[in-house]
Amino acid sequence: MQNTPSLSVVVNTMNSEKFLELALASAAFADEIIIVDMHSTDATQKIAKKFTNKIFMFEDIGYVEPARNFAIEKATSDWILILDADEEIPNGLQLKIKDILTEPTFDAYYIPRSNEVFGYEMRKTGWWPDHQLRLFKKGVVTWSDKIHSVPTVAGTSEYLQAMPEIAIKHHNYQSVSQFVDRMNRYTDIEANNDSDVPMTTAMVITSFRDELLRRLFSHDGIQEGMHGVGLSFLQSFYQVLVILKKWEQRGFKQHSATEKETLTALKEFQRSLVYWTYAYEIEHGSPIQKVIARIKRKIGI
């Protein structure tokens, strides 16, 4: 009879005292816990020492991706589970992972993640099921050093069913200020990944439009009230900030975009907003609203 593979839980930290104890307590079922800390100045290391003596240091560069591979290399088990310091592994997921490791059929698994944002568990607006590549056989997954990069899998993979009971619990943004602070820091980093693409007024308008309408309507953010609408706008501003900071790096150079290009982008924004507004009314409105919306859409009002 084959032995069940061993499991390492890998956690990257940086001033993570608020939720770290919850995270590490939920990982206690693993064979080992690996902590890679970016020189925290709060109680992070003190909390980590309650759960493991395998604590390693990494330079604080403002985001986690470059430290991922370093942390994975420190793990000694057959399988690795990546856990962020503000996440928890619920009992249902612990049991699911144990079941998978008893007889794994894939090399890597994407796990659903439930995001708590501003005190509310998001189920729309593009935040659910938020599958993350977190459980994998050692040696088959690597991360790029680029911020928000997607890991590479050298093997087979499976997406676990999107069920809350087996989803990682993520204590995400606790306040609007936290979102804005992190947005400012992350957009600084993304803007440094420069390209030769000219920054234009049309690009600003189109980037904002695509992100806003996608989250509000394609992902039904409008149905989540202030949480969905607010996050849709915040994430749209994120896209705009990246463009404006790249423009700033180029010395606020005025691009020779024509007035026609800008006007075309604005008109497309208007057309898209009207289309999605009617589509939403047709799906969610009262019977009379649905009829009126269909008529207006048909005659192009």
ZAMARGU-4260 file (C-alpha; in steps of 0.2 Angstrom, whole numbers, plus 5000, padded with zeros to 4 digits):
<rodrens>
0) 5000/5000/5000 | 5007/5017/4995 | 5010/5030/5008 | 5000/5046/5007 | 5012/5060/5001
5) 5018/5073/5013 | 5012/5091/5012 | 5021/5108/5015 | 5011/5124/5018 | 5021/5139/5012
10) 5016/5156/5018 | 5024/5173/5013 | 5023/5187/5025 | 5026/5205/5027 | 5018/5214/5043
15) 5005/5201/5043 | 5000/5200/5061 | 4982/5203/5059 | 4976/5187/5052 | 4992/5176/5052
20) 4988/5166/5068 | 4971/5161/5060 | 4980/5156/5044 | 4993/5146/5053 | 4981/5137/5064
25) 4971/5132/5049 | 4987/5124/5041 | 4992/5114/5057 | 4986/5098/5048 | 5001/5099/5036
30) 5017/5090/5039 | 5027/5106/5039 | 5024/5125/5038 | 5037/5136/5029 | 5037/5155/5032
35) 5046/5167/5021 | 5046/5184/5029 | 5050/5201/5021 | 5058/5208/5036 | 5041/5212/5046
40) 5042/5225/5059 | 5026/5220/5068 | 5023/5204/5078 | 5023/5193/5062 | 5039/5183/5066
45) 5033/5181/5084 | 5017/5173/5079 | 5025/5162/5066 | 5037/5155/5079 | 5022/5148/5088
50) 5019/5136/5073 | 5035/5133/5065 | 5054/5135/5066 | 5056/5135/5048 | 5056/5154/5045
55) 5067/5162/5031 | 5070/5179/5026 | 5068/5188/5009 | 5071/5206/5004 | 5056/5217/5005
60) 5052/5222/4987 | 5034/5228/4989 | 5025/5212/4982 | 5026/5194/4984 | 5029/5185/4967
65) 5048/5185/4968 | 5048/5177/4985 | 5036/5163/4979 | 5049/5152/4971 | 5061/5155/4985
70) 5048/5149/4997 | 5043/5134/4987 | 5062/5129/4986 | 5062/5128/5005 | 5048/5115/5006
75) 5054/5097/5009 | 5037/5088/5006 | 5030/5079/4991 | 5016/5092/4989 | 5015/5110/4992
80) 5000/5121/4997 | 5002/5140/4995 | 4993/5150/5008 | 4993/5169/5010 | 4995/5176/5027
85) 4977/5184/5027 | 4969/5167/5021 | 4962/5152/5030 | 4959/5134/5026 | 4942/5129/5031
90) 4938/5111/5038 | 4930/5106/5022 | 4945/5111/5012 | 4957/5102/5024 | 4947/5086/5021
95) 4947/5088/5002 | 4965/5090/5002 | 4968/5075/5013 | 4957/5065/5001 | 4966/5072/4985
100) 4983/5067/4993 | 4977/5049/4997 | 4976/5046/4978 | 4981/5061/4968 | 4975/5060/4949
105) 4982/5077/4944 | 4999/5086/4947 | 4991/5103/4952 | 4974/5109/4958 | 4966/5126/4957
110) 4956/5129/4973 | 4941/5141/4974 | 4943/5156/4985 | 4930/5166/4994 | 4935/5185/4996
115) 4929/5195/5010 | 4929/5213/5005 | 4923/5227/5016 | 4915/5215/5027 | 4906/5206/5014
120) 4909/5189/5005 | 4909/5193/4987 | 4899/5181/4975 | 4899/5192/4959 | 4909/5206/4952
125) 4922/5194/4946 | 4927/5189/4963 | 4920/5172/4964 | 4925/5158/4962 | 4942/5166/4960
130) 4951/5149/4957 | 4969/5150/4963 | 4983/5137/4959 | 4988/5133/4976 | 4990/5114/4978
135) 5003/5105/4968 | 5016/5092/4967 | 5034/5099/4971 | 5043/5104/4955 | 5029/5106/4943
140) 5024/5125/4947 | 5035/5140/4945 | 5031/5159/4947 | 5037/5173/4936 | 5044/5188/4946
145) 5031/5200/4938 | 5018/5207/4949 | 5001/5198/4948 | 5009/5185/4936 | 5001/5168/4933
150) 5011/5153/4938 | 5017/5140/4925 | 5012/5122/4927 | 5023/5108/4920 | 5010/5094/4922
155) 4991/5091/4922 | 4979/5101/4932 | 4961/5102/4938 | 4949/5115/4945 | 4940/5110/4961
160) 4921/5113/4961 | 4916/5130/4966 | 4909/5126/4983 | 4910/5138/4998 | 4914/5124/5010
165) 4930/5119/5001 | 4935/5137/4996 | 4950/5146/5004 | 4943/5160/5015 | 4952/5176/5011
170) 4951/5191/5022 | 4954/5203/5008 | 4952/5222/5009 | 4946/5228/5026 | 4944/5246/5021
175) 4943/5258/5006 | 4959/5266/5012 | 4968/5249/5012 | 4962/5246/4994 | 4968/5263/4989
180) 4985/5262/4997 | 4988/5245/4989 | 4982/5251/4973 | 4994/5266/4973 | 5008/5254/4977
185) 5004/5241/4965 | 5001/5253/4950 | 5018/5260/4954 | 5026/5243/4951 | 5015/5239/4936
190) 5019/5256/4928 | 5037/5251/4929 | 5034/5237/4917 | 5035/5249/4903 | 5031/5247/4884
195) 5033/5257/4869 | 5014/5259/4867 | 5009/5277/4867 | 4998/5283/4881 | 4982/5291/4873
200) 4966/5299/4879 | 4957/5285/4870 | 4967/5272/4879 | 4962/5280/4896 | 4943/5280/4891
205) 4943/5262/4884 | 4953/5255/4898 | 4940/5262/4911 | 4925/5257/4900 | 4931/5239/4898
210) 4934/5236/4916 | 4919/5245/4923 | 4906/5237/4911 | 4914/5220/4913 | 4913/5220/4932
215) 4896/5229/4933 | 4887/5219/4920 | 4896/5204/4913 | 4900/5199/4931 | 4884/5206/4939
220) 4892/5218/4951 | 4877/5229/4950 | 4868/5215/4959 | 4880/5216/4974 | 4875/5234/4979
225) 4888/5246/4985 | 4900/5232/4987 | 4899/5227/4968 | 4897/5245/4961 | 4910/5252/4972
230) 4923/5238/4968 | 4919/5240/4950 | 4924/5258/4950 | 4939/5256/4961 | 4946/5242/4949
235) 4942/5253/4934 | 4952/5267/4942 | 4966/5254/4945 | 4967/5252/4926 | 4967/5271/4923
240) 4981/5274/4936 | 4993/5261/4927 | 4991/5271/4911 | 4993/5288/4919 | 5008/5283/4929
245) 5016/5276/4913 | 5012/5293/4905 | 5020/5302/4920 | 5036/5292/4918 | 5037/5299/4900
250) 5037/5316/4907 | 5018/5319/4903 | 5022/5319/4885 | 5007/5325/4875 | 5002/5312/4862
255) 4996/5318/4845 | 4980/5309/4846 | 4966/5317/4836 | 4950/5323/4843 | 4941/5310/4832
260) 4950/5296/4841 | 4944/5303/4858 | 4927/5306/4852 | 4926/5288/4845 | 4931/5281/4861
265) 4918/5291/4871 | 4904/5286/4858 | 4909/5268/4860 | 4908/5270/4879 | 4890/5277/4877
270) 4885/5264/4865 | 4891/5250/4877 | 4883/5258/4892 | 4866/5259/4884 | 4868/5241/4877
275) 4872/5234/4894 | 4859/5245/4903 | 4845/5238/4892 | 4852/5220/4894 | 4851/5222/4913
280) 4833/5229/4912 | 4827/5215/4900 | 4834/5202/4913 | 4830/5210/4929 | 4817/5223/4926
285) 4798/5222/4929 | 4787/5215/4914 | 4784/5233/4908 | 4802/5238/4910 | 4807/5223/4900
290) 4795/5227/4886 | 4801/5245/4885 | 4819/5241/4885 | 4817/5228/4871 | 4808/5242/4861
295) 4821/5255/4864 | 4835/5243/4860 | 4827/5238/4844 | 4825/5256/4838 | 4841/5261/4844
300) 4836/5275/4857
</rodrens>
